Amino acid sequence: MKPVRNGNFPNGVSPHMWIYNGRLEWYAYTPNTADYAKLADRITDYAEVFQDEDMHMEMSGMSM
């Protein structure tokens, strides 16, 4: 949970994105530099799972 300056969320919010008025936005929270760095690290970790799989398939002569 992240603290926000909104009285509707006294315990903060769990950061997530949503579509509002046709635009993708953060819901009730604005990430800071550290949040974006953590998010980038998690995305890299996730993408590496697939990169490793692709490299293994290429090395074994298989194609997708």
N, C-alpha and C positions, 0 to 999 in steps of 0.2 A: 504494500500500500504506500502511496505517495501523498504527502500533504498538499492540499490545495487551498486557495483563498476563496472558498465558496462555502457558505454556511449550510448548504444542502448536503455537504459531505464532511461531517465533523471528524470522521475517522480516516479521511483521505479517500483516494480512488486507486483502483488497480489500473495502471495505464493501458489503454487500448485505443485503437483507431475505429472510427465509424464514418459512415457517409451521411452528411448533413447538408441539405439543400443541394444535393448533387456533387458535393465536394468531399474528398477524403480528408478527415481532420482528427486530431487527437481529442479524446473525450475528457473534458474538464481538467486536463493536465498539459503543461507545456514542458517537454523533455529539455534537460540541460545538456551541456557538453559531455558530462560523465555518463548520462543516460544513453546518449547517442553512441559513445564509445563502447559501452557494454552491449548495446544492441548490435553494433557492427561486429563485435567479437562473436556473439551468438550466431549471427547469420553466417559468418565465415566457418564456424564449427559445423553448422548444418550443411553448408555447401560442400565442405570437404568430405563428408560421408559419400556423396555422389561422385565427387572427383576420384576418390580412391576406388570406387566400384568401376568407373569408366576406365581408369588406368589398368586395373586388373583384367578387365575384359579385353582391352587392346593388347596387353602383353600375352594373353592366352590365345589370341587370334580370333576371338569372337567379336561379332559386331551386333549393335542394337538395332 
